Amino acid sequence: MTALLSPEIDTVGELTDRCDRCGAAAKLEVVLTSGGDLAFCGHHANRHRADIAKIASKIRIEDGFDWAGK
């Protein structure tokens, strides 16, 4: 049986990246367990919250953003 580990979640003051899906200001950045990273705007972060939690080793959330995946 494989145990699922929760990704490390940090809150940061401000993110400067753009959403990899639509180009809007990023509210959440994900470090992937397979390597690399992705950035999401608030809409896409909340829309894909279940998938993000499955593939992330670390998540950075902009201060003030209420992520549905927490």
TIRO-2110 file (N, C-alpha, C; in Angstrom, 1 decimal):
// TIRO-2110
0.8, -1.2, 0.0, N, 1, A
0.0, 0.0, 0.0, CA, 1, A
0.9, 1.2, 0.0, C, 1, A
0.6, 2.2, -0.9, N, 2, A
1.4, 3.4, -1.0, CA, 2, A
0.7, 4.5, -0.2, C, 2, A
1.4, 5.2, 0.6, N, 3, A
0.9, 6.3, 1.4, CA, 3, A
1.1, 7.6, 0.5, C, 3, A
0.0, 8.4, 0.5, N, 4, A
0.1, 9.7, -0.2, CA, 4, A
0.5, 10.7, 0.7, C, 4, A
1.5, 11.5, 0.3, N, 5, A
2.0, 12.6, 1.2, CA, 5, A
1.4, 13.9, 0.6, C, 5, A
1.1, 14.8, 1.5, N, 6, A
0.6, 16.1, 1.2, CA, 6, A
1.8, 17.0, 0.7, C, 6, A
1.5, 17.8, -0.3, N, 7, A
2.6, 18.7, -0.7, CA, 7, A
2.9, 19.8, 0.4, C, 7, A
4.1, 20.3, 0.5, N, 8, A
4.4, 21.4, 1.4, CA, 8, A
3.8, 22.6, 0.8, C, 8, A
3.1, 23.4, 1.7, N, 9, A
2.4, 24.6, 1.2, CA, 9, A
3.0, 25.8, 1.9, C, 9, A
3.4, 26.8, 1.1, N, 10, A
4.0, 28.0, 1.7, CA, 10, A
3.1, 29.2, 1.2, C, 10, A
3.0, 30.2, 2.0, N, 11, A
2.3, 31.5, 1.6, CA, 11, A
3.4, 32.5, 1.4, C, 11, A
3.4, 33.2, 0.2, N, 12, A
4.4, 34.2, -0.1, CA, 12, A
3.7, 35.5, -0.3, C, 12, A
4.4, 36.6, -0.2, N, 13, A
3.9, 37.9, -0.3, CA, 13, A
3.3, 38.2, -1.7, C, 13, A
4.1, 37.9, -2.8, N, 14, A
3.6, 38.2, -4.1, CA, 14, A
4.3, 37.2, -5.1, C, 14, A
3.5, 36.8, -6.1, N, 15, A
4.0, 36.0, -7.2, CA, 15, A
4.2, 36.8, -8.4, C, 15, A
5.2, 36.6, -9.2, N, 16, A
5.4, 37.5, -10.4, CA, 16, A
5.2, 36.7, -11.7, C, 16, A
5.0, 35.4, -11.6, N, 17, A
4.7, 34.6, -12.8, CA, 17, A
3.3, 34.8, -13.3, C, 17, A
3.1, 34.3, -14.6, N, 18, A
1.8, 34.4, -15.2, CA, 18, A
1.3, 33.0, -15.3, C, 18, A
0.0, 32.8, -15.3, N, 19, A
-0.7, 31.5, -15.4, CA, 19, A
-0.3, 30.8, -16.7, C, 19, A
0.1, 29.6, -16.6, N, 20, A
0.5, 28.8, -17.7, CA, 20, A
-0.7, 28.4, -18.6, C, 20, A
-1.9, 28.6, -18.1, N, 21, A
-3.1, 28.2, -18.9, CA, 21, A
-3.6, 29.4, -19.7, C, 21, A
-3.6, 30.6, -19.1, N, 22, A
-4.3, 31.8, -19.7, CA, 22, A
-3.5, 33.1, -19.7, C, 22, A
-2.4, 33.1, -19.0, N, 23, A
-1.6, 34.3, -19.0, CA, 23, A
-1.9, 35.3, -17.9, C, 23, A
-3.0, 35.1, -17.1, N, 24, A
-3.3, 36.1, -16.1, CA, 24, A
-2.3, 36.0, -15.0, C, 24, A
-2.3, 36.9, -14.1, N, 25, A
-1.4, 36.9, -12.9, CA, 25, A
-1.5, 35.7, -12.1, C, 25, A
-0.4, 35.0, -11.8, N, 26, A
-0.4, 33.8, -11.0, CA, 26, A
-0.7, 34.1, -9.6, C, 26, A
-1.5, 33.2, -9.0, N, 27, A
-1.9, 33.2, -7.6, CA, 27, A
-1.3, 32.0, -6.9, C, 27, A
-0.9, 31.0, -7.6, N, 28, A
-0.4, 29.8, -7.1, CA, 28, A
0.7, 29.2, -8.0, C, 28, A
1.8, 28.7, -7.4, N, 29, A
2.8, 28.1, -8.2, CA, 29, A
3.0, 26.7, -7.6, C, 29, A
3.3, 25.7, -8.5, N, 30, A
3.4, 24.3, -8.1, CA, 30, A
4.8, 23.8, -8.5, C, 30, A
5.5, 23.2, -7.6, N, 31, A
6.7, 22.5, -7.9, CA, 31, A
6.3, 21.0, -8.1, C, 31, A
6.5, 20.5, -9.3, N, 32, A
6.0, 19.1, -9.6, CA, 32, A
6.9, 18.1, -9.0, C, 32, A
6.4, 17.0, -8.6, N, 33, A
7.1, 15.8, -8.1, CA, 33, A
8.0, 15.3, -9.2, C, 33, A
7.6, 15.4, -10.4, N, 34, A
8.4, 14.9, -11.6, CA, 34, A
9.5, 15.9, -12.1, C, 34, A
9.5, 17.1, -11.4, N, 35, A
10.5, 18.1, -11.8, CA, 35, A
9.8, 19.2, -12.6, C, 35, A
10.3, 20.4, -12.5, N, 36, A
9.7, 21.5, -13.2, CA, 36, A
8.6, 22.2, -12.3, C, 36, A
8.0, 23.2, -12.9, N, 37, A
7.0, 23.9, -12.1, CA, 37, A
5.9, 24.5, -13.0, C, 37, A
4.8, 24.8, -12.4, N, 38, A
3.6, 25.4, -13.2, CA, 38, A
3.1, 26.5, -12.3, C, 38, A
2.5, 27.5, -13.0, N, 39, A
1.9, 28.7, -12.3, CA, 39, A
0.4, 28.7, -12.8, C, 39, A
-0.5, 29.1, -11.8, N, 40, A
-1.9, 29.1, -12.1, CA, 40, A
-2.5, 30.4, -11.6, C, 40, A
-3.4, 31.0, -12.3, N, 41, A
-4.2, 32.1, -11.8, CA, 41, A
-5.2, 31.6, -10.8, C, 41, A
-5.9, 32.4, -10.1, N, 42, A
-6.9, 31.9, -9.1, CA, 42, A
-7.9, 31.0, -9.7, C, 42, A
-8.5, 31.4, -10.8, N, 43, A
-9.5, 30.5, -11.5, CA, 43, A
-9.0, 29.1, -11.8, C, 43, A
-7.9, 29.0, -12.5, N, 44, A
-7.4, 27.7, -12.8, CA, 44, A
-6.8, 26.9, -11.6, C, 44, A
-6.3, 27.6, -10.6, N, 45, A
-5.8, 26.9, -9.4, CA, 45, A
-7.0, 26.3, -8.7, C, 45, A
-8.1, 26.9, -8.6, N, 46, A
-9.3, 26.4, -8.0, CA, 46, A
-9.9, 25.3, -8.8, C, 46, A
-10.0, 25.5, -10.1, N, 47, A
-10.6, 24.6, -11.0, CA, 47, A
-9.9, 23.2, -11.0, C, 47, A
-8.5, 23.3, -10.9, N, 48, A
-7.7, 22.1, -11.0, CA, 48, A
-7.1, 21.6, -9.7, C, 48, A
-7.7, 22.1, -8.6, N, 49, A
-7.2, 21.8, -7.2, CA, 49, A
-6.9, 20.4, -6.9, C, 49, A
-7.8, 19.5, -7.3, N, 50, A
-7.5, 18.0, -7.0, CA, 50, A
-6.3, 17.5, -7.8, C, 50, A
-6.2, 17.9, -9.0, N, 51, A
-5.0, 17.4, -9.8, CA, 51, A
-3.7, 18.0, -9.3, C, 51, A
-3.8, 19.3, -8.9, N, 52, A
-2.6, 20.0, -8.4, CA, 52, A
-2.1, 19.3, -7.2, C, 52, A
-2.9, 18.9, -6.3, N, 53, A
-2.5, 18.3, -5.1, CA, 53, A
-1.9, 16.9, -5.3, C, 53, A
-2.3, 16.2, -6.4, N, 54, A
-1.7, 14.9, -6.8, CA, 54, A
-0.3, 15.0, -7.3, C, 54, A
0.0, 16.1, -8.0, N, 55, A
1.3, 16.1, -8.7, CA, 55, A
2.3, 17.1, -8.1, C, 55, A
1.9, 17.7, -7.0, N, 56, A
2.8, 18.7, -6.4, CA, 56, A
3.7, 18.2, -5.3, C, 56, A
4.9, 18.6, -5.3, N, 57, A
5.8, 18.4, -4.1, CA, 57, A
5.8, 19.6, -3.2, C, 57, A
5.6, 20.8, -3.8, N, 58, A
5.5, 22.0, -3.1, CA, 58, A
4.6, 23.0, -3.8, C, 58, A
3.8, 23.7, -3.0, N, 59, A
2.9, 24.7, -3.5, CA, 59, A
3.1, 26.0, -2.8, C, 59, A
3.2, 27.1, -3.6, N, 60, A
3.4, 28.5, -3.1, CA, 60, A
2.1, 29.2, -3.5, C, 60, A
1.5, 29.8, -2.5, N, 61, A
0.2, 30.5, -2.6, CA, 61, A
0.5, 32.0, -2.3, C, 61, A
0.0, 32.9, -3.2, N, 62, A
0.1, 34.3, -2.9, CA, 62, A
-0.8, 34.7, -1.7, C, 62, A
-0.2, 35.5, -0.8, N, 63, A
-0.9, 35.9, 0.4, CA, 63, A
-2.2, 36.6, 0.0, C, 63, A
-3.3, 36.2, 0.6, N, 64, A
-4.6, 36.8, 0.4, CA, 64, A
-5.5, 35.9, -0.6, C, 64, A
-4.8, 35.0, -1.3, N, 65, A
-5.6, 34.1, -2.2, CA, 65, A
-6.2, 32.9, -1.4, C, 65, A
-7.5, 32.7, -1.6, N, 66, A
-8.1, 31.7, -0.9, CA, 66, A
-8.3, 30.4, -1.8, C, 66, A
-7.3, 29.5, -1.7, N, 67, A
-7.2, 28.4, -2.6, CA, 67, A
-8.2, 27.3, -2.1, C, 67, A
-9.0, 26.8, -2.9, N, 68, A
-10.0, 25.8, -2.5, CA, 68, A
-9.3, 24.4, -2.2, C, 68, A
-8.1, 24.2, -2.5, N, 69, A
-7.4, 23.0, -2.3, CA, 69, A
-6.8, 22.9, -0.9, C, 69, A
-6.8, 23.9, -0.1, N, 70, A
-6.2, 23.9, 1.2, CA, 70, A
-7.1, 23.1, 2.2, C, 70, A
END
